[in-house]
Amino acid sequence: MTTERREPATTADERTMLEGWLEYHRQTLAWKCQDLTDEQLRTPSVEPSTLSLMGLVRHMAEVERSWFRRVLADEPDEKAGPIYYSDADPDGEFRLTETDTWAEASATWQAEIEAARRHAARFGLDDLSVGRHRRTGEQFNLRWIYTHMIEEYARHNGHADLLRERIDGATGD
């Protein structure tokens, strides 16, 4: 598998640019995970941290689900509840066992990305979410959600850079 990343055109309209940068950062995380074994993808950074590349992918699946399915589209928990975490284990996506696989984590992440794209296509940038944030009760427009998702991926891609370098010395932007 070769992950191709493309920056959005420098003259794109706002929506195309926001969607382009979000895709770029999604592709960057996939690239950082490319050509590694399940064991390598489960390798935590430095104890006591449980942060790993597979954990980051599982986390981003949760983040995609939360913002696009629960907040933007107001899907109920029966359809879009937590995947890996729970009230009893709020960091469950980062707690991996030997039975956790890249195939499952990647497929789940990609399914959440596809759901995010479908939901976002129904909204304009200024349209408010149907759902509300579970803690604050706030609504968000799609522009804010896109910007937040870009920030979330960019921050975690920095973590992914360090994790990948620790695993096999690979570096890159």
N, C-alpha and C positions, 0 to 999 in steps of 0.2 A: 504494500500500500504506500502510495506517495501522496502526501497531503500538499495540495497546492493552495497557496495563500495569495490573495490579490487585494491590494489596497483599493478603496473606492476612487473613482475619478476625482481629480482635484476641482472639477467644475460641476459635480453632481448636484442635483437638488437636495434639499434637506433630508427628506425621507430616504432617498437612495443612499445618501452619505451615512446616515445613522444605521440603516440596515447593512450597508457595506462594511462599516467598522465592526458591527456586532459579528457578522460572518467572519471577518478577518480574525477576530479574537477567538471565536469558536474554533476556527481552523488552526490557530496557533496552539491551543491546548491539545488538539488531536495530534499535531506535529510533534509536540513534546513527548507524547506517549508512544509514538510510532516505533516499531521494530524492537519493542521490549517484551520480555516474558511476563507472565502473571506475577511471578515472584519479584521481579524488578519493579513492576508497577505497584506492588504492595509495600515496597521498601520505604519505611518512614525516614524522615529527614535526619533528625538527631534526637535521641531519647532526652526527655520523656515525651516529646511530641509524637503524635500518631499521624502527622501530615504525610501523605504519599500522593503520587500521581493518580492512582486509582481512586483514592479518597477525594481528590480534587474533582475528578470527573463525576463521581457520585454526588458530591456537593453541588456541582453545577447543574446536574439533572434536577436536584431538589430546588435550586434557585429558579431555573427555567419554569418548573412546574408551579412554584409559588407565585411568581409574578405574572405569568401569562395565563395560566389556567385558573388559579384561585382568585387573584386580584383583578386582572384585566377582564376575564370572562365569567367570573363568579361560579366556577364549577364547584359542586359540593364535595365534601371530603370523601364521600363514598366513591367518587370518580377520580378525585385528584388529591387524596390525602397524602401524608408523608410516605415516602418510598423506603428510606433507610433509617430514619430517625424516629423517635417517639418521645412522649413526655418523660418517660423513664430514662431515655438515653438520647438527649438532645443533640449529641455529636455522633450519632450512630453511623452516619455516612463515612466517617473517618476511622471507625473501628472495623478493621478487616480481619478475616480469618483465612486460612489456607484454602477454604472452599470458594472464596470470592474470586470471580474471574473477570478478565478484561472483556470477554465476549458478552457477558451479562451487563456489566457496567456501561460499556460502549453502546450496546443496543438500547438500553434504557435511556441514556443521555440523548442519543439520536432521536428516539421516539419523542422525548420531551421537546427537543428542538423543532421537530416537525409540527407538534401540537402548538408550539409557540408561534411558528410562522402562520399556521392556519388561523389562529385567533387574532393575531396582529393584523392580518390582511383585512379583517372586517372593521377596523378602526382607523380613523384619521389621527394624525399626530396630536390634535387638540382635544380629541374625544376623551371623556373621562371613563375610567374603568367602571365596569358594572359592579364588581366586588369592591371590598374595602380591606385595607391592611388589617390583619388579625389582631395586632396589638394596639394600633393607634386609631383604627376606624376611618382613616383617611382614604380618599379616592385619589387616583393618579391619572394624569393623561399619558397617552402612549409615548409621547416625546420623553417624559420623565423616566418612564420604564426603560426605554431604549438606552437613554443616557446612563441610567443606573446599571444596566446590564453590561454596557461597555466598560464602565468603571470596575464592576465586579470581576469580569473576565481579565481585564488588564492587570488588576492587583494580583489575582491568582496565577496569571501567566508569569508574573515575576517569581512567585513561589515555584512554579513549574520549571523555570529556568534553572534555579538552584538545585531542585530535586534531580533533574536530568543530569546536570553536571556532576552531582555526587554519584549517580549510578554508573555512568560510563564516560564521563568527561566531555560529553557533547555540549557544545555551546552554540549560541546563535540568537538573533533577535526575535 
